[in-house]
Amino acid sequence: QEEQRQDARPEIKDTIQNFEDYDTIFIGYPIWWSDLPQILYTFLESYDFTGKNVYLFSTNGGSGLAGTVSTITSKLDTANVNSNAFKLHRNSMEDAPEEVETWLKEIDIID
């Protein structure tokens, strides 16, 4: 919460050297206090996502996606952010393999 109050942008230790070579980006994150972790804001602001296909997945403790899809879509306004984000409650981890597979089929990543 302190980072959120400060609108912090924590430093990322390593960079992706060949980010421009990727057409499809999967971004996974936990929901922290009904928002993205602040370091994810750093990541979104550090790279050019223009024309990239972005897929989101998240874990939460009860707040669902908490508006993060629209936050990311707004930040990445030159990317193709898929609005069918995958979410999994922290108490449902045993169901994750099947649910992830179903989601990947829904978004046409696998057959």
NORURCOR-V946981 format. One record per backbone hydrogen bond with DSSP energy under -1.0 kcal/mol. CO is the residue of the C=O (numbers start at 0). NH is the residue of the N-H. E is the energy in kcal/mol with one decimal. If there is no record, write none. Layout:
BEGIN
co-><CO;CO>
nh-><NH;NH>
e-><E;E>
END
This chain:
BEGIN
co-><0;1;2;3;15;17;18;22;24;26;28;34;36;37;38;39;40;42;48;51;52;53;54;55;56;57;58;59;62;64;66;67;68;69;70;71;75;77;79;82;85;87;88;91;92;94;95;96;97;98;99;100;101;102;103;103;104>
nh-><4;5;7;6;18;20;21;52;54;56;58;31;39;41;42;43;44;45;51;79;24;81;26;85;28;87;30;89;65;67;70;71;72;73;74;75;78;50;53;84;57;59;91;94;95;98;99;100;101;102;103;104;105;106;108;109;107>
e-><-2.7;-1.9;-2.5;-1.1;-1.0;-2.1;-1.7;-3.2;-2.7;-2.2;-1.3;-2.9;-1.6;-1.5;-2.2;-2.8;-2.0;-1.1;-2.3;-3.1;-3.1;-3.1;-2.9;-2.4;-1.7;-1.9;-1.9;-2.9;-1.4;-2.6;-1.7;-2.7;-2.7;-2.2;-2.1;-2.7;-2.0;-3.1;-2.5;-1.8;-2.5;-1.8;-2.5;-1.8;-1.4;-2.2;-3.1;-1.9;-2.3;-2.4;-2.7;-1.7;-2.2;-2.0;-2.9;-1.2;-1.5>
END
